[in-house]
Amino acid sequence: MEQDSHSLEKTGRAILKRMHQHYISESLDDTEFIPFVKAVLQGVADRMTAARRTDGQIEDMRLALKEYCKELYVDEWVKNREEGEAIDAAREEGENHFEYLFKHGKHPSRQR
């Protein structure tokens, strides 16, 4: 059973990586990308439920795949940071932006 989970995680990562590449190459908006990420995570969770995995195992997988996708997103965010912006600051901003999008499905409103 452990091998099945490992294969499922590798498959999920491969799908998320390909989706991320498409998101970049097609210049999709983040709000178009995140729902697809959630769909992949739900599909993996559904497969694990059908395989009678525990809720803890399912949540662990969901978090692992979400974190992987966040890494891809933040790495791209850092690549596109404003000139002179510190890498650490850009990374933190990218992580916060990803989490906001993931939770709310839209961009955070700008504070003035």
SVG drawing of the C-alpha trace seen along z (x, -y; Angstrom):
<svg xmlns="http://www.w3.org/2000/svg" viewBox="-14 -54 33 56">
<polyline fill="none" stroke="black" stroke-width="0.4" points="0.0,0.0 2.9,-2.4 4.1,-1.9 0.7,-2.9 0.8,-6.1 4.3,-6.9 3.2,-6.3 0.1,-8.4 2.2,-11.3 4.7,-11.0 1.8,-11.1 0.2,-14.1 3.5,-15.9 4.0,-15.2 0.5,-16.5 1.0,-19.6 4.4,-20.3 2.9,-20.0 0.0,-22.2 2.4,-24.8 4.5,-24.8 1.3,-25.4 0.3,-28.2 3.6,-29.9 3.8,-29.3 0.2,-30.5 0.5,-33.4 -2.6,-32.4 -3.9,-34.4 -3.3,-32.9 -7.1,-32.7 -7.3,-30.4 -4.5,-28.2 -5.4,-27.6 -8.8,-25.9 -7.0,-23.3 -4.5,-22.7 -7.4,-22.2 -9.0,-19.8 -5.9,-17.6 -5.6,-17.6 -9.3,-16.5 -8.8,-13.8 -5.9,-12.4 -7.9,-12.5 -10.8,-10.8 -8.5,-8.0 -7.1,-7.6 -10.6,-7.5 -11.5,-4.7 -8.4,-2.8 -9.6,-3.1 -6.8,-5.4 -7.2,-7.1 -8.2,-10.7 -4.7,-11.4 -3.0,-9.8 -5.3,-11.7 -4.6,-15.0 -0.8,-14.4 -0.9,-13.7 -3.0,-16.8 -0.6,-19.0 2.5,-17.4 1.1,-18.1 -0.1,-21.6 3.4,-22.4 5.0,-21.1 2.8,-23.3 3.4,-26.3 7.2,-25.7 6.7,-25.9 4.6,-29.0 6.9,-30.8 10.0,-29.9 8.4,-31.6 7.3,-34.5 10.9,-35.1 12.2,-34.9 9.8,-37.7 10.4,-39.9 10.8,-43.6 14.4,-44.8 16.2,-45.4 13.6,-43.4 15.3,-41.0 14.8,-37.3 13.6,-36.5 11.0,-39.3 9.8,-38.2 9.6,-34.6 7.5,-35.5 5.3,-37.7 4.8,-34.9 4.0,-32.4 1.4,-34.7 -0.1,-35.4 -0.4,-31.7 -2.0,-30.9 -4.5,-33.8 -5.4,-32.7 -5.7,-29.1 -8.1,-30.1 -10.1,-32.8 -9.8,-32.0 -9.0,-35.6 -6.2,-38.1 -5.8,-40.0 -7.0,-43.6 -4.1,-46.1 -3.6,-48.1 -2.9,-51.8"/>
</svg>
